[in-house]
Amino acid sequence: MELFELTKAMFGDTNNYSEATKGDKKKNFFMVNRRMAIQYPIQAQALNGLRIDPVAAIDIWHGFLSKQYKKTPFWMYTKGIKKVKEEKEKKINIPSAEIILYAKEHRYDLKMVKDALNMFPKEMAKEIKDFIKQTQ
């Protein structure tokens, strides 16, 4: 049983959870505990000890959370780095080639220009667009 199957079984399907072997629970303990730490950091830290039995810890999580949730909660799934980066680029709407051209022309460090775009997105976007209009 893989990680997502195990977490789905932990919250919703109790019969499917009973089919999870000790090896499956032991193999997925680290990631399950890491995901649980998003919402329950104190409890996750308590179950993170070196001498804690991973199988028993997964069973504790199951017993603790199966009463509260009937399906996998939203906080279990977080956005990845790639998704966050795509959202930032959508907000800026300036092609990276134009940012590079702006940085080279003004002799700015590329990282400095990107930091300015993150801190002052509207102002920097307007400045870069004006610069591109002037160069064309």
PLY file of the C-alpha trace (Angstrom):
ply
format ascii 1.0
element vertex 136
property float x
property float y
property float z
element edge 135
property int vertex1
property int vertex2
end_header
0.00 0.00 0.00
1.45 3.35 -1.04
1.35 6.67 0.84
-1.80 8.11 -0.72
-3.67 4.83 -0.43
-2.71 4.58 3.23
-3.76 8.14 4.06
-7.04 7.68 2.22
-7.65 4.48 4.17
-6.72 6.17 7.46
-9.47 8.74 7.09
-12.25 7.10 5.15
-12.17 3.38 4.56
-11.58 1.53 7.83
-11.82 -1.87 6.16
-9.08 -0.91 3.72
-6.95 0.37 6.63
-7.08 -3.02 8.32
-5.56 -4.52 5.15
-2.44 -2.33 5.51
0.50 -4.45 6.59
3.03 -3.54 9.25
5.58 -3.11 6.48
3.36 -0.59 4.68
2.87 1.40 7.86
6.57 1.30 8.69
7.55 2.32 5.16
5.19 5.32 5.09
5.60 6.47 8.69
7.97 9.34 7.96
5.80 10.92 5.27
2.55 10.40 7.17
4.05 11.99 10.27
5.42 14.84 8.17
1.99 15.48 6.64
0.30 15.34 10.03
2.78 17.89 11.33
1.14 20.47 9.06
-1.96 20.54 11.25
-0.73 18.87 14.46
2.96 19.81 15.00
3.10 19.07 18.73
1.60 15.59 18.37
3.82 14.83 15.36
6.91 15.85 17.31
5.87 13.61 20.20
5.57 10.66 17.79
8.89 11.48 16.17
11.11 9.94 18.85
13.81 7.43 17.98
12.32 4.62 20.07
8.72 5.07 18.89
7.26 2.09 17.04
6.24 3.43 13.58
3.38 0.93 13.25
1.90 1.98 16.59
2.36 5.65 15.67
0.38 5.21 12.43
-2.32 3.40 14.42
-2.40 6.33 16.88
-2.85 8.79 14.00
-5.63 6.61 12.59
-7.44 6.37 15.92
-7.01 10.07 16.65
-8.12 11.41 13.26
-10.65 8.86 12.00
-13.13 10.19 14.57
-12.74 13.78 13.35
-12.58 13.34 9.59
-14.67 11.17 7.29
-12.48 11.90 4.26
-8.92 13.10 3.72
-8.74 16.72 4.95
-7.66 19.56 2.68
-4.56 20.40 4.70
-2.98 17.04 3.84
-2.24 18.20 0.32
0.11 21.13 -0.04
1.20 23.01 -3.12
4.56 22.02 -4.51
7.35 24.39 -5.43
6.53 24.08 -9.12
2.88 25.10 -8.56
3.84 28.11 -6.44
6.37 29.22 -9.05
3.75 28.96 -11.83
1.30 31.07 -9.81
3.93 33.76 -9.25
4.70 33.89 -12.96
0.99 34.18 -13.78
0.67 37.15 -11.44
3.63 38.97 -12.97
2.81 38.33 -16.66
6.25 39.45 -17.82
8.28 37.01 -19.91
11.62 36.09 -18.39
13.40 37.20 -21.59
12.17 40.76 -21.00
13.30 40.66 -17.37
16.76 39.49 -18.46
16.94 42.22 -21.11
15.93 44.85 -18.56
18.57 43.63 -16.10
21.34 43.58 -18.73
20.49 47.02 -20.10
20.48 48.64 -16.67
23.40 46.51 -15.45
21.38 45.13 -12.57
21.81 41.73 -11.05
19.03 39.40 -12.25
18.30 38.27 -8.71
17.90 41.89 -7.62
15.36 42.53 -10.40
13.39 39.39 -9.49
13.42 40.39 -5.82
12.11 43.82 -6.77
9.36 42.13 -8.80
8.38 40.09 -5.76
8.41 43.05 -3.39
6.92 45.70 -5.69
5.14 43.76 -8.46
2.98 46.57 -9.85
5.70 49.21 -9.96
8.36 46.92 -11.41
5.98 45.45 -13.98
5.08 48.95 -15.15
8.76 49.97 -15.31
9.77 46.89 -17.29
6.84 47.26 -19.70
7.73 50.93 -20.26
11.33 49.90 -20.89
10.26 47.28 -23.46
8.06 49.83 -25.25
11.01 52.25 -25.46
13.35 49.63 -26.88
10.97 48.52 -29.61
0 1
1 2
2 3
3 4
4 5
5 6
6 7
7 8
8 9
9 10
10 11
11 12
12 13
13 14
14 15
15 16
16 17
17 18
18 19
19 20
20 21
21 22
22 23
23 24
24 25
25 26
26 27
27 28
28 29
29 30
30 31
31 32
32 33
33 34
34 35
35 36
36 37
37 38
38 39
39 40
40 41
41 42
42 43
43 44
44 45
45 46
46 47
47 48
48 49
49 50
50 51
51 52
52 53
53 54
54 55
55 56
56 57
57 58
58 59
59 60
60 61
61 62
62 63
63 64
64 65
65 66
66 67
67 68
68 69
69 70
70 71
71 72
72 73
73 74
74 75
75 76
76 77
77 78
78 79
79 80
80 81
81 82
82 83
83 84
84 85
85 86
86 87
87 88
88 89
89 90
90 91
91 92
92 93
93 94
94 95
95 96
96 97
97 98
98 99
99 100
100 101
101 102
102 103
103 104
104 105
105 106
106 107
107 108
108 109
109 110
110 111
111 112
112 113
113 114
114 115
115 116
116 117
117 118
118 119
119 120
120 121
121 122
122 123
123 124
124 125
125 126
126 127
127 128
128 129
129 130
130 131
131 132
132 133
133 134
134 135
